[in-house]
Amino acid sequence: MGRLGNISGKDAVKAFQKAGWESMGQVGSHLVMVKQGIRVNLSIPQHKELSVGTLRAHIEAGGSLRIRCSMVSI
């Protein structure tokens, strides 16, 4: 498996959308995403770069290896 790099919040949203997450709304500079059947909401900062730790935490909360693979390929 590849290393996670710094990507923008916009690219992270695209990757989560590919994995079935939908945008619910925006609160300040954070986009809130939801997915049917998962009780966790994701709050993705819309910054130029997301830190690797933030990205990893969202991937783990989303619970999908597919998300991680699409983020590595961005």
Buried (B, 14 or more C-beta within 10 A) or exposed (E): EEEBEEBBBEBBBBBBEEBBBEEBEEEEEBBBBBBEEBEEEBBBBBBEBBEEEBBBEBBEEBEBEBBBBBBBEE
